[in-house]
């Protein structure tokens, strides 16, 4: 039995609620509690398949899980934006035919993946009545990409820059997520440093913070 179709703003007709791509499918999502019924959410084939594996306690949490799954699936595309700027890629002197093909399509692939991850959807309502569910907003944005959390960003950077996850996490914990770029630079500088040196770096950061706040 099909669910009740959620309200769709005119500008989002035939658009996936999860990622913003064109779509022609619906995800039937069962609501719990006082709103117990099934709603139908516009979704592309890929997001619908991912969402059906993540029918969690709320559609809001399901959406976060779908975003994380997309990020993992398109990690290589997103990594293009970690390693290049659009200008650097355009000016790169590739001689190999395979790399020339990569040069022509790489930035487009990055932008598509980034925009799907960043798409915010729209407020969920049925017949004008909002069904928005409360969920802790842990989203974190860095360098033009929205992550479900700072931990997701750490995972992405460590995976594609071969950084020490524990070290980067420790630095972010000390300097704060607002200095995430600084934390990544430190992690890259100390990519081959010993554990002893990394512990000393973190302790020095702690000392600096304590001295500043005392």
MDTraj code that builds the backbone (N, CA, C; nanometers):
import mdtraj as md
import numpy as np

residues = "UNK UNK UNK UNK UNK UNK UNK UNK UNK UNK UNK UNK UNK UNK UNK UNK UNK UNK UNK UNK UNK UNK UNK UNK UNK UNK UNK UNK UNK UNK UNK UNK UNK UNK UNK UNK UNK UNK UNK UNK UNK UNK UNK UNK UNK UNK UNK UNK UNK UNK UNK UNK UNK UNK UNK UNK UNK UNK UNK UNK UNK UNK UNK UNK UNK UNK UNK UNK UNK UNK UNK UNK UNK UNK UNK UNK UNK UNK UNK UNK UNK UNK UNK UNK UNK UNK UNK UNK UNK UNK UNK UNK UNK UNK UNK UNK UNK UNK UNK UNK UNK UNK UNK UNK UNK UNK UNK UNK UNK UNK UNK UNK UNK UNK UNK UNK UNK UNK UNK UNK UNK UNK UNK UNK UNK UNK UNK UNK UNK UNK UNK UNK UNK UNK UNK UNK UNK UNK UNK UNK UNK UNK UNK UNK UNK UNK UNK UNK UNK UNK UNK UNK UNK UNK UNK UNK UNK UNK UNK UNK UNK UNK UNK UNK UNK UNK UNK UNK UNK UNK UNK UNK UNK UNK UNK UNK UNK UNK UNK UNK UNK UNK UNK UNK UNK UNK UNK UNK UNK UNK UNK UNK UNK UNK UNK UNK UNK UNK UNK UNK UNK UNK UNK UNK UNK UNK UNK UNK UNK UNK UNK UNK UNK UNK".split()
xyz = np.array([
    [0.0848, -0.1199, 0.0000],
    [0.0000, 0.0000, 0.0000],
    [0.0880, 0.1246, 0.0000],
    [0.0618, 0.2160, -0.0926],
    [0.1446, 0.3349, -0.1046],
    [0.1181, 0.4320, 0.0090],
    [0.2235, 0.5072, 0.0441],
    [0.2097, 0.6055, 0.1494],
    [0.1496, 0.7349, 0.0973],
    [0.1275, 0.8270, 0.1894],
    [0.0743, 0.9592, 0.1549],
    [0.1894, 1.0452, 0.1039],
    [0.1759, 1.0983, -0.0154],
    [0.2821, 1.1779, -0.0749],
    [0.3034, 1.3066, 0.0034],
    [0.4290, 1.3348, 0.0362],
    [0.4591, 1.4591, 0.1073],
    [0.4412, 1.5766, 0.0125],
    [0.4238, 1.6964, 0.0693],
    [0.4116, 1.8171, -0.0121],
    [0.5434, 1.8421, -0.0847],
    [0.5334, 1.8800, -0.2114],
    [0.6532, 1.9042, -0.2922],
    [0.6487, 2.0463, -0.3468],
    [0.7406, 2.1342, -0.3041],
    [0.7457, 2.2699, -0.3583],
    [0.7631, 2.2654, -0.5107],
    [0.7100, 2.3648, -0.5788],
    [0.7119, 2.3675, -0.7253],
    [0.8532, 2.3497, -0.7800],
    [0.9504, 2.4185, -0.7175],
    [1.0869, 2.4149, -0.7706],
    [1.1563, 2.2809, -0.7480],
    [1.0958, 2.1944, -0.6665],
    [1.1564, 2.0639, -0.6387],
    [1.0780, 1.9479, -0.7015],
    [0.9909, 1.9772, -0.7965],
    [0.9175, 1.8697, -0.8636],
    [1.0145, 1.7742, -0.9328],
    [0.9896, 1.6443, -0.9176],
    [1.0716, 1.5402, -0.9807],
    [1.2168, 1.5447, -0.9329],
    [1.2350, 1.5885, -0.8073],
    [1.3689, 1.5971, -0.7486],
    [1.3763, 1.5065, -0.6258],
    [1.4868, 1.4341, -0.6133],
    [1.5071, 1.3457, -0.4982],
    [1.5221, 1.4269, -0.3704],
    [1.4452, 1.3930, -0.2685],
    [1.4500, 1.4651, -0.1405],
    [1.5834, 1.4457, -0.0705],
    [1.6505, 1.3366, -0.0992],
    [1.7766, 1.3063, -0.0324],
    [1.8957, 1.3790, -0.0954],
    [1.9038, 1.3776, -0.2294],
    [2.0272, 1.4260, -0.2929],
    [2.0078, 1.5342, -0.3986],
    [1.8828, 1.5643, -0.4367],
    [1.8605, 1.6705, -0.5334],
    [1.8724, 1.6294, -0.6788],
    [1.8963, 1.5006, -0.7061],
    [1.9042, 1.4522, -0.8437],
    [1.7627, 1.4316, -0.8996],
    [1.7465, 1.4360, -1.0316],
    [1.6155, 1.4052, -1.0907],
    [1.5702, 1.2654, -1.0484],
    [1.4404, 1.2481, -1.0287],
    [1.3922, 1.1176, -0.9825],
    [1.2523, 1.0899, -1.0344],
    [1.2166, 0.9624, -1.0338],
    [1.0805, 0.9225, -1.0725],
    [1.0298, 0.8099, -0.9830],
    [1.0872, 0.7982, -0.8630],
    [1.0465, 0.6939, -0.7703],
    [1.0046, 0.7549, -0.6368],
    [0.9400, 0.6726, -0.5546],
    [0.8970, 0.7152, -0.4215],
    [0.9460, 0.6148, -0.3184],
    [0.9861, 0.6658, -0.2039],
    [1.0227, 0.5815, -0.0904],
    [0.9076, 0.5837, 0.0090],
    [0.8496, 0.4681, 0.0372],
    [0.7456, 0.4593, 0.1403],
    [0.8130, 0.4462, 0.2758],
    [0.7908, 0.5478, 0.3616],
    [0.8582, 0.5489, 0.4917],
    [0.7543, 0.5469, 0.6040],
    [0.7591, 0.4456, 0.6909],
    [0.6623, 0.4366, 0.8013],
    [0.6981, 0.5314, 0.9152],
    [0.6030, 0.6124, 0.9569],
    [0.6228, 0.6997, 1.0720],
    [0.5798, 0.6265, 1.1981],
    [0.6472, 0.6591, 1.3087],
    [0.6130, 0.5969, 1.4370],
    [0.5438, 0.6985, 1.5268],
    [0.4942, 0.6520, 1.6408],
    [0.4368, 0.7416, 1.7409],
    [0.3032, 0.7989, 1.6993],
    [0.2808, 0.9244, 1.7429],
    [0.1507, 0.9885, 1.7215],
    [0.1191, 1.0067, 1.5732],
    [0.2252, 1.0180, 1.4901],
    [0.2051, 1.0389, 1.3468],
    [0.2049, 0.9074, 1.2694],
    [0.1763, 0.7966, 1.3376],
    [0.1882, 0.6633, 1.2772],
    [0.1109, 0.6519, 1.1463],
    [0.1827, 0.6502, 1.0377],
    [0.1299, 0.6273, 0.9039],
    [0.2502, 0.6176, 0.8107],
    [0.2257, 0.5935, 0.6854],
    [0.3354, 0.5822, 0.5895],
    [0.3325, 0.7017, 0.4954],
    [0.4472, 0.7649, 0.4800],
    [0.4580, 0.8770, 0.3872],
    [0.5406, 0.8335, 0.2667],
    [0.5163, 0.8973, 0.1545],
    [0.5896, 0.8682, 0.0316],
    [0.6823, 0.9855, 0.0014],
    [0.8121, 0.9565, -0.0052],
    [0.9134, 1.0599, -0.0244],
    [0.9769, 1.0437, -0.1624],
    [0.9785, 1.1501, -0.2451],
    [1.0430, 1.1407, -0.3763],
    [1.1908, 1.1040, -0.3612],
    [1.2358, 1.0077, -0.4386],
    [1.3760, 0.9659, -0.4278],
    [1.4239, 0.9072, -0.5595],
    [1.5517, 0.9249, -0.5864],
    [1.6107, 0.8611, -0.7032],
    [1.6307, 0.7126, -0.6713],
    [1.6575, 0.6339, -0.7731],
    [1.6706, 0.4895, -0.7541],
    [1.7805, 0.4568, -0.6538],
    [1.8937, 0.5263, -0.6649],
    [2.0074, 0.4969, -0.5772],
    [1.9751, 0.5287, -0.4317],
    [1.9216, 0.6472, -0.4059],
    [1.8908, 0.6854, -0.2674],
    [1.7786, 0.5986, -0.2103],
    [1.6848, 0.5590, -0.2940],
    [1.5764, 0.4718, -0.2474],
    [1.6324, 0.3378, -0.2007],
    [1.7253, 0.2831, -0.2772],
    [1.7868, 0.1561, -0.2390],
    [1.8655, 0.1704, -0.1093],
    [1.9384, 0.2806, -0.0959],
    [2.0156, 0.3044, 0.0268],
    [1.9229, 0.3259, 0.1459],
    [1.8155, 0.4013, 0.1250],
    [1.7229, 0.4318, 0.2344],
    [1.6519, 0.3064, 0.2844],
    [1.6209, 0.2147, 0.1947],
    [1.5524, 0.0917, 0.2350],
    [1.6390, 0.0047, 0.3250],
    [1.7695, 0.0318, 0.3243],
    [1.8599, -0.0395, 0.4147],
    [1.8744, 0.0347, 0.5477],
    [1.8174, 0.1560, 0.5548],
    [1.8377, 0.2425, 0.6708],
    [1.7045, 0.2927, 0.7263],
    [1.6044, 0.2073, 0.7342],
    [1.4749, 0.2499, 0.7886],
    [1.4861, 0.2586, 0.9406],
    [1.5403, 0.3692, 0.9857],
    [1.5706, 0.3891, 1.1275],
    [1.4488, 0.4451, 1.2006],
    [1.4728, 0.5083, 1.3149],
    [1.3617, 0.5558, 1.3973],
    [1.2929, 0.6788, 1.3405],
    [1.3565, 0.7474, 1.2467],
    [1.2949, 0.8654, 1.1863],
    [1.3505, 0.8848, 1.0463],
    [1.2717, 0.9504, 0.9602],
    [1.3200, 0.9756, 0.8247],
    [1.4378, 1.0728, 0.8262],
    [1.4451, 1.1579, 0.9305],
    [1.5580, 1.2503, 0.9411],
    [1.6879, 1.1734, 0.9638],
    [1.6839, 1.0722, 1.0512],
    [1.8022, 0.9902, 1.0751],
    [1.8339, 0.9043, 0.9530],
    [1.7297, 0.8587, 0.8856],
    [1.7484, 0.7819, 0.7625],
    [1.8227, 0.8665, 0.6595],
    [1.7865, 0.9943, 0.6513],
    [1.8501, 1.0848, 0.5551],
    [1.9989, 1.1005, 0.5848],
    [2.0350, 1.1130, 0.7126],
    [2.1757, 1.1228, 0.7512],
    [2.2503, 0.9968, 0.7087],
    [2.1884, 0.8805, 0.7307],
    [2.2515, 0.7538, 0.6944],
    [2.2702, 0.7430, 0.5431],
    [2.1725, 0.7901, 0.4664],
    [2.1844, 0.7881, 0.3206],
    [2.2982, 0.8788, 0.2759],
    [2.3096, 0.9967, 0.3364],
    [2.4182, 1.0888, 0.3024],
    [2.5539, 1.0245, 0.3308],
    [2.5661, 0.9578, 0.4447],
    [2.6920, 0.8912, 0.4784],
    [2.7232, 0.7810, 0.3775],
    [2.6207, 0.7077, 0.3366],
    [2.6406, 0.6003, 0.2393],
    [2.6839, 0.6568, 0.1040],
    [2.6242, 0.7693, 0.0632],
    [2.6647, 0.8340, -0.0615],
    [2.8085, 0.8826, -0.0525],
    [2.8452, 0.9354, 0.0633],
    [2.9809, 0.9857, 0.0807],
    [3.0833, 0.8730, 0.0672],
    [3.0518, 0.7579, 0.1235],
    [3.1425, 0.6434, 0.1122],
    [3.1481, 0.5930, -0.0318],
    [3.0333, 0.5879, -0.0968],
    [3.0265, 0.5353, -0.2337],
    [3.1008, 0.6246, -0.3317],
    [3.0945, 0.7555, -0.3105],
    [3.1580, 0.8496, -0.4028],
    [3.2798, 0.9174, -0.3402],
    [3.3444, 0.8450, -0.2517],
    [3.4611, 0.8993, -0.1815],
    [3.5713, 0.9410, -0.2789],
    [3.5920, 0.8624, -0.3844],
    [3.6975, 0.8957, -0.4809],
    [3.6639, 1.0238, -0.5567],
    [3.5366, 1.0440, -0.5870],
    [3.4967, 1.1671, -0.6554],
    [3.5170, 1.2875, -0.5636],
    [3.4787, 1.2732, -0.4377],
    [3.4962, 1.3830, -0.3421],
    [3.6435, 1.4108, -0.3172],
    [3.7262, 1.3068, -0.3269],
    [3.8696, 1.3239, -0.3026],
    [3.9340, 1.4137, -0.4072],
    [3.8730, 1.4259, -0.5244],
    [3.9266, 1.5159, -0.6270],
    [3.9341, 1.6577, -0.5724],
    [3.8304, 1.6974, -0.4984],
    [3.8284, 1.8316, -0.4399],
    [3.9247, 1.8488, -0.3248],
    [3.9706, 1.7361, -0.2661],
    [4.0708, 1.7444, -0.1599],
    [4.2093, 1.7656, -0.2178],
    [4.2321, 1.7105, -0.3368],
    [4.3666, 1.7091, -0.3941],
    [4.3911, 1.8161, -0.4995],
    [4.2832, 1.8739, -0.5529],
    [4.2975, 1.9724, -0.6599],
    [4.2022, 2.0896, -0.6370],
    [4.2370, 2.2033, -0.6977],
    [4.1391, 2.3096, -0.7188],
    [4.0983, 2.3001, -0.8658],
    [3.9900, 2.3654, -0.9026],
    [3.9462, 2.3602, -1.0422],
    [4.0532, 2.4170, -1.1351],
    [4.1197, 2.5240, -1.0903],
    [4.2224, 2.5882, -1.1724],
    [4.3433, 2.4965, -1.1888],
    [4.3858, 2.4322, -1.0802],
    [4.5012, 2.3422, -1.0877],
    [4.4744, 2.2267, -1.1831],
    [4.3544, 2.1749, -1.1776],
    [4.3195, 2.0622, -1.2640],
    [4.3175, 2.1048, -1.4105],
    [4.2637, 2.2232, -1.4371],
    [4.2558, 2.2722, -1.5749],
    [4.3941, 2.2998, -1.6327],
    [4.4873, 2.3407, -1.5460],
    [4.6211, 2.3780, -1.5924],
    [4.7200, 2.2623, -1.5880],
    [4.6778, 2.1478, -1.5354],
    [4.7681, 2.0329, -1.5241],
    [4.8115, 1.9864, -1.6633],
    [4.9395, 1.9525, -1.6745],
    [4.9962, 1.9116, -1.8034],
    [4.9994, 1.7592, -1.8120],
    [4.8848, 1.6998, -1.8410],
    [4.8760, 1.5546, -1.8535],
    [4.9083, 1.5140, -1.9976],
    [4.9955, 1.4172, -2.0138],
    [5.0307, 1.3683, -2.1472],
    [4.9648, 1.2341, -2.1780],
    [4.9407, 1.1548, -2.0745],
    [4.8753, 1.0252, -2.0915],
    [4.7287, 1.0457, -2.1310],
    [4.6820, 0.9698, -2.2295],
    [4.5447, 0.9855, -2.2774],
    [4.4428, 0.9588, -2.1663],
    [4.4719, 0.8599, -2.0819],
    [4.3808, 0.8272, -1.9721],
    [4.3691, 0.9439, -1.8750],
    [4.4839, 1.0066, -1.8433],
    [4.4831, 1.1202, -1.7517],
    [4.4173, 1.2422, -1.8152],
    [4.4299, 1.2556, -1.9458],
    [4.3633, 1.3662, -2.0143],
    [4.2117, 1.3504, -2.0053],
    [4.1659, 1.2271, -2.0170],
    [4.0226, 1.1998, -2.0020],
    [3.9769, 1.2316, -1.8601],
    [4.0601, 1.1953, -1.7622],
    [4.0314, 1.2272, -1.6220],
    [4.0234, 1.3784, -1.6037],
    [4.1169, 1.4510, -1.6636],
    [4.1213, 1.5962, -1.6507],
    [3.9924, 1.6606, -1.7010],
    [3.9363, 1.6062, -1.8079],
    [3.8168, 1.6640, -1.8685],
    [3.6903, 1.6399, -1.7861],
    [3.6877, 1.5304, -1.7121],
    [3.5640, 1.4944, -1.6414],
    [3.5720, 1.5032, -1.4895],
    [3.6932, 1.5133, -1.4351],
    [3.7121, 1.5003, -1.2900],
    [3.6374, 1.6063, -1.2099],
    [3.6511, 1.7330, -1.2477],
    [3.5894, 1.8382, -1.1661],
    [3.4374, 1.8293, -1.1709],
    [3.3845, 1.7913, -1.2854],
    [3.2400, 1.7723, -1.2966],
    [3.1943, 1.6609, -1.2028],
    [3.2685, 1.5499, -1.1976],
    [3.2332, 1.4394, -1.1088],
    [3.2371, 1.4842, -0.9630],
    [3.3373, 1.5653, -0.9281],
    [3.3467, 1.6170, -0.7914],
    [3.2270, 1.7050, -0.7587],
    [3.1917, 1.7956, -0.8502],
    [3.0806, 1.8876, -0.8240],
    [2.9485, 1.8132, -0.8084],
    [2.9263, 1.7110, -0.8897],
    [2.8025, 1.6329, -0.8789],
    [2.7955, 1.5644, -0.7435],
    [2.9057, 1.4992, -0.7036],
    [2.9085, 1.4301, -0.5738],
    [2.8917, 1.5290, -0.4595],
    [2.9626, 1.6418, -0.4667],
    [2.9541, 1.7439, -0.3611],
    [2.8125, 1.7983, -0.3487],
    [2.7506, 1.8310, -0.4611],
    [2.6166, 1.8898, -0.4575],
    [2.5128, 1.7904, -0.4053],
    [2.5307, 1.6631, -0.4351],
    [2.4374, 1.5624, -0.3825],
    [2.4513, 1.5515, -0.2305],
    [2.5735, 1.5561, -0.1823],
    [2.5970, 1.5487, -0.0380],
    [2.5417, 1.6733, 0.0308],
    [2.5586, 1.7894, -0.0323],
    [2.5204, 1.9161, 0.0301],
    [2.3709, 1.9468, 0.0214],
    [2.2975, 1.8792, -0.0661],
    [2.1561, 1.9114, -0.0870],
    [2.0773, 1.8973, 0.0435],
    [2.0029, 2.0024, 0.0783],
    [1.9329, 2.0066, 0.2073],
    [1.7877, 1.9595, 0.2023],
    [1.7380, 1.9279, 0.0824],
    [1.5986, 1.8852, 0.0751],
    [1.5032, 1.9992, 0.1072],
    [1.3857, 1.9653, 0.1567],
    [1.2875, 2.0672, 0.1949],
    [1.2085, 2.0174, 0.3151],
    [1.1402, 2.1093, 0.3796],
    [1.0641, 2.0732, 0.4994],
    [0.9563, 1.9711, 0.4644],
    [0.9497, 1.8653, 0.5443],
    [0.8526, 1.7587, 0.5182],
    [0.7174, 1.7961, 0.5782],
    [0.6147, 1.7951, 0.4938],
    [0.4787, 1.8243, 0.5395],
    [0.3802, 1.7480, 0.4516],
    [0.2598, 1.7287, 0.5034],
    [0.1520, 1.6647, 0.4280],
    [0.0289, 1.7535, 0.4397],
    [-0.0233, 1.7961, 0.3261],
    [-0.1396, 1.8865, 0.3239],
    [-0.1150, 2.0117, 0.4080],
    [0.0082, 2.0619, 0.4014],
    [0.0423, 2.1851, 0.4708],
    [0.0760, 2.1706, 0.6171],
    [0.0664, 2.0497, 0.6714],
    [0.0975, 2.0264, 0.8131],
    [0.2383, 1.9688, 0.8242],
    [0.3258, 2.0407, 0.8961],
    [0.4652, 1.9988, 0.9077],
    [0.4778, 1.8685, 0.9859],
    [0.5648, 1.7819, 0.9362],
    [0.5932, 1.6558, 1.0049],
    [0.7376, 1.6510, 1.0515],
    [0.8049, 1.7652, 1.0465],
    [0.9470, 1.7664, 1.0791],
    [0.9735, 1.7042, 1.2143],
    [1.0725, 1.6165, 1.2175],
    [1.1101, 1.5465, 1.3395],
    [1.2354, 1.6096, 1.3978],
    [1.2413, 1.6108, 1.5290],
    [1.3583, 1.6676, 1.5965],
    [1.4756, 1.5715, 1.5850],
    [1.5916, 1.6248, 1.5496],
    [1.7136, 1.5449, 1.5448],
    [1.8304, 1.6367, 1.5761],
    [1.9247, 1.5881, 1.6517],
    [2.0410, 1.6689, 1.6845],
    [2.1172, 1.7016, 1.5565],
    [2.1406, 1.8291, 1.5328],
    [2.2098, 1.8716, 1.4112],
    [2.3600, 1.8654, 1.4349],
    [2.4238, 1.7623, 1.3817],
    [2.5681, 1.7457, 1.3989],
    [2.6431, 1.7808, 1.2713],
    [2.5721, 1.8383, 1.1728],
    [2.6357, 1.8651, 1.0442],
    [2.7571, 1.9561, 1.0596],
    [2.8555, 1.9311, 0.9737],
    [2.9801, 2.0064, 0.9775],
    [3.0205, 2.0365, 0.8341],
    [3.0490, 2.1616, 0.8061],
    [3.0879, 2.2002, 0.6705],
    [3.2326, 2.2449, 0.6680],
    [3.3056, 2.1946, 0.5699],
    [3.4449, 2.2354, 0.5531],
    [3.4811, 2.2305, 0.4056],
    [3.5430, 2.3362, 0.3585],
    [3.5926, 2.3448, 0.2212],
    [3.4825, 2.3160, 0.1188],
    [3.3623, 2.3661, 0.1476],
    [3.2537, 2.3566, 0.0515],
    [3.1742, 2.2281, 0.0534],
    [3.2075, 2.1356, 0.1449],
    [3.1363, 2.0079, 0.1531],
    [3.0720, 1.9944, 0.2902],
    [2.9448, 1.9534, 0.2934],
    [2.8751, 1.9298, 0.4198],
    [2.8900, 1.7833, 0.4594],
    [2.9354, 1.7620, 0.5824],
    [2.9484, 1.6272, 0.6368],
    [2.8418, 1.6080, 0.7441],
    [2.8044, 1.4831, 0.7674],
    [2.7025, 1.4575, 0.8691],
    [2.7542, 1.4912, 1.0079],
    [2.8857, 1.4902, 1.0245],
    [2.9472, 1.5255, 1.1528],
    [3.0948, 1.5527, 1.1296],
    [3.1616, 1.6114, 1.2275],
    [3.3054, 1.6341, 1.2156],
    [3.3790, 1.5008, 1.2101],
    [3.3227, 1.3981, 1.2721],
    [3.3859, 1.2660, 1.2689],
    [3.3839, 1.2086, 1.1275],
    [3.2775, 1.2366, 1.0539],
    [3.2689, 1.1931, 0.9150],
    [3.3738, 1.2641, 0.8304],
    [3.3973, 1.3924, 0.8582],
    [3.5001, 1.4680, 0.7864],
    [3.6388, 1.4125, 0.8169],
    [3.6637, 1.3808, 0.9433],
    [3.7921, 1.3224, 0.9822],
    [3.8145, 1.1910, 0.9081],
    [3.7109, 1.1089, 0.9018],
    [3.7192, 0.9797, 0.8323],
    [3.7535, 0.9993, 0.6851],
    [3.6883, 1.0961, 0.6219],
    [3.7111, 1.1217, 0.4798],
    [3.8544, 1.1672, 0.4544],
    [3.9039, 1.2606, 0.5334],
    [4.0385, 1.3129, 0.5118],
    [4.1449, 1.2093, 0.5440],
    [4.1230, 1.1314, 0.6469],
    [4.2209, 1.0281, 0.6821],
    [4.2271, 0.9202, 0.5752],
    [4.1129, 0.8857, 0.5193],
    [4.1085, 0.7796, 0.4183],
    [4.1817, 0.8214, 0.2911],
    [4.1656, 0.9473, 0.2504],
    [4.2192, 0.9877, 0.1208],
    [4.3520, 1.0623, 0.1272],
    [4.3921, 1.1030, 0.2447],
    [4.5236, 1.1649, 0.2586],
    [4.6165, 1.0786, 0.3417],
    [4.5696, 0.9584, 0.3773],
    [4.6495, 0.8625, 0.4550],
    [4.7000, 0.9239, 0.5854],
    [4.6116, 0.9959, 0.6537],
    [4.6482, 1.0607, 0.7794],
    [4.6217, 0.9677, 0.8970],
    [4.6877, 0.9970, 1.0075],
    [4.6685, 0.9217, 1.1316],
    [4.5363, 0.9674, 1.1941],
    [4.4384, 0.8776, 1.1974],
    [4.3049, 0.9141, 1.2457],
    [4.3081, 0.9578, 1.3921],
    [4.3812, 0.8844, 1.4742],
    [4.3870, 0.9179, 1.6167],
    [4.4520, 1.0541, 1.6386],
    [4.5573, 1.0812, 1.5606],
    [4.6269, 1.2093, 1.5755],
    [4.5376, 1.3248, 1.5309],
    [4.4754, 1.3112, 1.4136],
    [4.3883, 1.4187, 1.3645],
    [4.2710, 1.4404, 1.4595],
    [4.2129, 1.3321, 1.5093],
    [4.1013, 1.3444, 1.6042],
    [4.1457, 1.4162, 1.7307],
    [4.2666, 1.3826, 1.7771],
    [4.3193, 1.4455, 1.8975],
    [4.3436, 1.5943, 1.8790],
    [4.3977, 1.6311, 1.7628],
    [4.4235, 1.7728, 1.7352],
    [4.2920, 1.8500, 1.7262],
    [4.1938, 1.7937, 1.6564],
    [4.0633, 1.8602, 1.6444],
    [3.9984, 1.8760, 1.7813],
    [4.0142, 1.7753, 1.8664],
    [3.9562, 1.7813, 2.0011],
    [4.0152, 1.8968, 2.0811],
    [4.1419, 1.9290, 2.0543],
    [4.2089, 2.0361, 2.1290],
    [4.1801, 2.1734, 2.0682],
    [4.1976, 2.1865, 1.9364],
    [4.1859, 2.3188, 1.8737],
    [4.0423, 2.3538, 1.8354],
    [3.9546, 2.2544, 1.8302],
    [3.8151, 2.2794, 1.7945],
    [3.7891, 2.2598, 1.6462],
    [3.6657, 2.2255, 1.6127],
    [3.6337, 2.1978, 1.4724],
    [3.6379, 2.3230, 1.3851],
    [3.6313, 2.4422, 1.4479],
    [3.6401, 2.5655, 1.3700],
    [3.7803, 2.5853, 1.3126],
    [3.8787, 2.5078, 1.3646],
    [4.0154, 2.5137, 1.3110],
    [4.0506, 2.3800, 1.2458],
    [3.9535, 2.3215, 1.1814],
    [3.9727, 2.1908, 1.1191],
    [4.0836, 2.1945, 1.0138],
    [4.0887, 2.3019, 0.9359],
    [4.1922, 2.3144, 0.8338],
    [4.3314, 2.3124, 0.8943],
    [4.3486, 2.3807, 1.0063],
    [4.4776, 2.3820, 1.0766],
    [4.5118, 2.2421, 1.1257],
    [4.4114, 2.1712, 1.1761],
    [4.4334, 2.0345, 1.2246],
    [4.4781, 1.9430, 1.1111],
    [4.4170, 1.9567, 0.9947],
    [4.4558, 1.8749, 0.8790],
    [4.5986, 1.9061, 0.8365],
    [4.6352, 2.0350, 0.8366],
    [4.7720, 2.0721, 0.7989],
    [4.8735, 2.0108, 0.8948],
    [4.8439, 2.0138, 1.0246],
    [4.9342, 1.9522, 1.1218],
    [4.9451, 1.8018, 1.0982],
    [4.8323, 1.7392, 1.0687],
    [4.8334, 1.5948, 1.0447],
    [4.9156, 1.5603, 0.9209],
    [4.9123, 1.6458, 0.8203],
    [4.9913, 1.6208, 0.6987],
    [5.1398, 1.6442, 0.7245],
    [5.1690, 1.7461, 0.8046],
    [5.3093, 1.7732, 0.8382],
    [5.3701, 1.6561, 0.9137],
    [5.2917, 1.5960, 1.0027],
    [5.3426, 1.4887, 1.0892],
    [5.2989, 1.3504, 1.0422],
    [5.2795, 1.3364, 0.9119],
    [5.2281, 1.2104, 0.8587],
    [5.3225, 1.0932, 0.8843],
    [5.4541, 1.1208, 0.8927],
    [5.5500, 1.0116, 0.9183],
    [5.6173, 1.0267, 1.0550],
    [5.5692, 1.1188, 1.1359],
    [5.6277, 1.1380, 1.2692],
    [5.5960, 1.0192, 1.3591],
    [5.6806, 0.9989, 1.4581],
    [5.6597, 0.8893, 1.5525],
    [5.5431, 0.9211, 1.6455],
    [5.4917, 0.8184, 1.7109],
    [5.3827, 0.8389, 1.8071],
    [5.4263, 0.9327, 1.9190],
    [5.5532, 0.9235, 1.9567],
    [5.6056, 1.0090, 2.0635],
    [5.5989, 1.1560, 2.0224],
    [5.6401, 1.1839, 1.9000],
    [5.6368, 1.3215, 1.8499],
    [5.4922, 1.3710, 1.8418],
    [5.4023, 1.2865, 1.7954],
    [5.2616, 1.3265, 1.7833],
    [5.2003, 1.3565, 1.9197],
    [5.2361, 1.2751, 2.0189],
    [5.1862, 1.3021, 2.1548],
    [5.2396, 1.4349, 2.2059],
    [5.3651, 1.4644, 2.1722],
    [5.4261, 1.5906, 2.2152],
    [5.3570, 1.7099, 2.1485],
    [5.3216, 1.6944, 2.0214],
    [5.2526, 1.8015, 1.9486],
    [5.1175, 1.8305, 2.0130],
    [5.0430, 1.7253, 2.0437],
    [4.9115, 1.7431, 2.1065],
    [4.9255, 1.8066, 2.2443],
    [5.0263, 1.7642, 2.3202],
    [5.0476, 1.8227, 2.4525],
    [5.0829, 1.9705, 2.4417],
    [5.1623, 2.0051, 2.3407],
    [5.1983, 2.1455, 2.3197],
    [5.0740, 2.2283, 2.2864],
    [4.9850, 2.1718, 2.2074],
    [4.8605, 2.2411, 2.1746],
    [4.7753, 2.2611, 2.2996],
    [4.7693, 2.1581, 2.3838],
    [4.6936, 2.1677, 2.5093],
    [4.7517, 2.2772, 2.5979],
    [4.8848, 2.2806, 2.6071],
    [4.9519, 2.3829, 2.6886],
    [4.9213, 2.5230, 2.6360],
    [4.9215, 2.5379, 2.5036],
    [4.8931, 2.6686, 2.4436],
    [4.7507, 2.7137, 2.4757],
    [4.6556, 2.6205, 2.4676],
    [4.5159, 2.6529, 2.4973],
    [4.5002, 2.6922, 2.6432],
    [4.5637, 2.6172, 2.7316],
    [4.5545, 2.6461, 2.8745],
    [4.6179, 2.7803, 2.9079],
    [4.7304, 2.8104, 2.8431],
    [4.7976, 2.9380, 2.8672],
    [4.7118, 3.0543, 2.8183],
    [4.6410, 3.0325, 2.7070],
    [4.5577, 3.1380, 2.6500],
    [4.4351, 3.1654, 2.7362],
    [4.3820, 3.0606, 2.7994],
    [4.2585, 3.0755, 2.8770],
    [4.2832, 3.1080, 3.0240],
    [4.4075, 3.0967, 3.0677],
    [4.4366, 3.1214, 3.2102],
    [4.4523, 3.2703, 3.2385],
])
top = md.Topology()
chain = top.add_chain()
for i, resn in enumerate(residues, 1):
    res = top.add_residue(resn, chain, resSeq=i)
    for name in ("N", "CA", "C"):
        top.add_atom(name, md.element.get_by_symbol(name[0]), res)
traj = md.Trajectory(xyz[None], top)
